[in-house]
């Protein structure tokens, strides 16, 4: 009797739960996964709290409470600006689902950090995953590669230097406006890319067919506008300081973006430079300088990259500062690319292995 009552109660609970949350609705929630002990979850949360506080400090505390006392407080903008690339590196962990073992926490903090960064999380995430998927292909935008048959060296130089000095960050920020175009125009643009774009543009456009992603981008876009509009109001007559700190972010994020790939071989998905930095600076940058290791192992958390670097017998290609200055040599014709000896071994001449490849369904939430 007791057993039969329990079976009946369990059957009713299943019926009730199926009515409350249909299977189609349940599938939209983040999938649970086992905890990854290699992810420094607590440290990542502390770093996220630090970067959020620093952004609140420079956007609101500084103009409201400190600048009225003395303009000398504005010098704090400089050291905070130096942390823009570590800030991006932490956001980058969330993009690769390596911020926390919980996909929900990854999404929450990824979106929060991206709002302070100035661009919606899904914009950053999809464009970055497409970078992994199409790294060093002729279709990838914003690199030093150009075809002399299609464009002159002068025009290529103008586009390239604009991109590395400010264009990358401005593109990430301004692309948000596309999602606020009238729905019919937005749909036509998306369809045009799907039908007539190159392979990378088609991949991105297909991802943006997801209505939930588009809705989240719009919500984040509104939050970003309100955040920086309110900060502008707080700065008041000192608005030029806000413009200055945003200009520093624009330059540092844009300038350091292609430093890890400048003059690396074409058509080698896992290509990238391992750039030497003193250990303390490497940790500050979340080992982002071990970039070839990251491209070969995109799911490895930042704390494990030095271990993988040693385990795989990797070497440093050059110093970080040398590589940063080297990209000032300008764009390079596609016909002038040579394969460096450091890239000649077979493991670096192939695309991502199946276990680490960025697939079309790469860890969607």
N, C-alpha and C positions, 0 to 999 in steps of 0.2 A: 504493500500500500504506500509506504513512504517513498519507495523508489519510483513508483508510478506518478506520485504527486510532484516529485522533483523533476521528472522528465517533462511533465506538463508545464511546470513553471519555467523550465529552461526553454521549451518550445515557444512560449508566449513572449519571453524576453527577446528571442531571436526575431520574432515577427515585429515586435515593437521597435527594436533597434533598426531593422530594415526600413521601417516607415519614417523614423526620425532622421536617419542618414542614409540615403540611397547610395548604392555602390558608385555611381557616377560622381556623386558629390564627395564621397569619402576619398576618392582617388586624387582629388585636387589638394589634399593636405600633404605636408612634407612626409616623405617616407621615413620610417624609423630605421636606424642602422646601429650596429654594435659600436661601442666606444672604441676609438682608436687611441691607444696609449701613447703613440708617438706625437700626437697633437698637444702642444702646450696650452691647453684650454684656459687654465687659470691665468697664465702669463699673458695670453692674448687678450683676455678680458681686462686685465690691468692696463695693458697698453692702449686698448680701445678707450677706457675711461680717461687715461692721460690725454690722448689726442682730442677727445671730445671736450675735456676741460680747457685745453689750450686754445681750441677754436672758440669756445664760449668766452674765454678771457680776452682774446684779441678782437672779437666781434662786438662784445657787449661790456664786459667789465672795464676794459681799457678806456673806451670812449666815455662811459658814463661816470666812472669814479676816479680814474687816475689822470687822464688828460686835462680835466678842469683844474687839477692841482699844479701840473707841470707838463709841458710838452716833452720833457726829457724822458718821460715814461714810454714814449713812442719807440725808443731804441729796442724795446723788447720785441718789436716786430721782426727784427733781424734774426735773432736766434730761433724764434718760432718758425720763421720762413725756412731755416735750414732743416727743419724736421718735416718739410712737405714730402720729400721722397720716402722717408720711413713711414709717413702717414699713408702714402700710396701703397707701400709694400705690405702694410697690415691689411688694407682694403683688398689687396691682391690675394691674400690668404682666403678671405671670404669668397672671392670670385671662384677660387679653385676648391671650395668646400672644405678647406683645411683650417679654418678659423676655430671650429668647434666640431665635436663629433655629432652634435645635434644639427640637423639640416635647418630646423626652425630657428635656432640661435644664430646659425650662419646667415640666414636670410634677414633676421631682425637687425643684427649688428652691421651686416653688409649694407643694408639700406640706410641705417642711421649714419654710418661713416660716409657713405656716398653723398648724402644730403649736405654734410659739412664740407665735403670735397668740392661740391658744386655741380655734380652731374648724376642723374638717376642711376641706381645700381644696375638695372638690367641693361642700360645702354653701355655702361662700362664692362659688364660681364660678357655680353654677347660680342662686342667688338674685340675684347681681349681673347676670348675663346676662338674667334675667327682668326686672330693673329697666330695663335698656336696651330690652327688647322692649315693656314695658308702661308706660314712663315717663309719668307724669302722667295715667294713666287712673284712673277712679274705683275700679277694683279693686285698685290698688296699695296695699299696707298701709304704715302708719307715716308717712304724710304728714299735712299740716295740713288736708287736705280732709275735710269732713263734710257729711252731708245732714241738715238740721234736721228733715226729716220722719221720719227713722229714729232720731235720737239727739239728746239735749239738748246745749246749749252747754257745760254743766257737765261732763257725762260725756265729751264730746269733748275738753274741755280736760284732764281728768285723764289720759285715754289719750295725748293728744298730748305733754304735758309729761313723763309717765313715759317715753315712747318716746325723746324727744330728750335726756333727762338720763341715762338708763341702759338703756332698754328695747331699743334696737337691738342693742347688744353682748350683752346677756343673752340675747336671742332667738337670736343666732348661736351662742352657747355652748350654751345649754340644748337647742336643737333636736337636738343630737347624741344626746341620750338616747332620742329617738324610734327611732333605728336599732338600739337594744339591747332594744327590746320583744320579747316572744315573737313568733316568725315569723308565726303566724296572725293576731295582733293587728295587726302591722305591715302585713301584706298587706291586711287589711280596711280599715285607715285609708287606705292608698294607693289602693285600689279605690274607696272612698267619694269621695275627691277627684277621681278620674278621671271618675266617673259624675255627681257632684252639685256639684263645686266650680265656682268661677268660672273664666274662661278662663285666668287666670294660674296658679291652683292646679292646673288640669288640665295645663297645660304642664309645671309642676314635677313633678307626680306621674308623668307619662309618662316624663320623664327618669329618674326614680328606679326605673323598671322594669328598668334596666340592672343586672344582678347584680354586675358588676365595680365599678361606681361605688359601690354599697351596701357591697361588701366593703372597698373602699378607705376609705370613710367610717368604717367600724367599726375598721379598723386604725389610722387616724389618731386616732380617738376614744380608743382604748386608750393610744396614745402620749401624747396630751395629758393624760390622767388620771395616768399614771405620772410625767410631767414635773412637774406641779404638786403631786402628792402628795409626791414626793421633795423638791421645793423647800420645801413646808410643813414637812417633817421637818427640813430644814437650818436653817430659821428658828427652830424650837423655840419658846422663850419670847418671841421677837420676832415671832411670827406676825402681829401686828397691822400690822407694816410691810409684809408681803406683801399683806395685805388692803388696805392703803392704796395700794400701787402698782397693784393690780388695779382698785381703785375709780377711780383716776385714768385708767387706760386705758378703763374702762367709760364714764366721762363724756366724755372727749375724742373717742372714736370715735363715740359716739351723738350728741353735740351737733353735730359737724361733718358728719354724714351728710346732713341735709336742707337745710343752709345754701345749697347750690348750686341748690336747686329751690324754695325757699320763695316762694310767690306767682307762680310761673311759670305760663303758660297751660295749661289742661287740654287733653288730646287732642293735644298736640304732642310727638311722641316725642323730637325732638332739642332740646327746650327745656332751658334751664339757664342759670345766671348765669356770666358771665366776671367774676371778682372781682379787683380790683386788689390787688397786693402788691408791695413792693419786690423788685427782680429777685433778690436773694440769697435772700429768703424763698420766692419763687416756685420757684426751683430746688431749695431744700431740700424743698419739698412736691411735687417732681417735676412742676411746672406743673399740679397738680391744680386750681388755681384757674381755669384756662382751661377751664371745664367744658362750656360750650356747644360749644366747638370739639371737645372730646373726644367729646361725644355725636353730633356730626355726622360725626366721623371716628374711630370707636372703635378702629380698627386702627393708628392712627398712634402711634408710640412717643413717650414723654414729651419727649424732647429736640427733637422736630420740631414740637410744638404751638405754640411762639411763632412759628415760620416760617409755619405754616398760619394762625394768628391774623392775621398781617400780610398774607399772601397773599389771604385772603378778605375783607379790609377789616373785620374784627371790631372791636368797641369794648368797653371795660369798662363794666359796668352800674352798679357801685358799688364801694366799698371792702370788703375782706374783713371787717373788724371791724364795719362798719355792717350788713352782711348777717347776720353771726352774731347781733348784738343784735336785729335786726329780727324774727327768728323767735320771739323772746320775746313777740311780740304775740299769739301763740296760734293756735288753729285758725281756719279760714275756711270759712264756709258755701259750698257749691258754687254757689249762686245769686249770690254776691258777687264771683265771679271776673271780672276785666276783663282784656282782652288788652293788655299794655303796648305802647307804641309801638315799643320796641326789637324786638318780636317780630312786627311787622305784615308784614314783607316775605315774599314767597311762599316763599323758601327755608327759612324757619323755621316755616312753617305746614303743612309736609308731614311725613310719616313719613320714616324713614331711606331714602335712595336704595338701590336694589338692591345696589350695590357695597359698601355699608357696613352693610347691615341685619343684625341679629342673627337669623338664621334658626333654625328648629327643630333643625337639625343644625350649630349654630355650632361649628366647629373642634373637634370631639370628638377626644380622644386615642385 
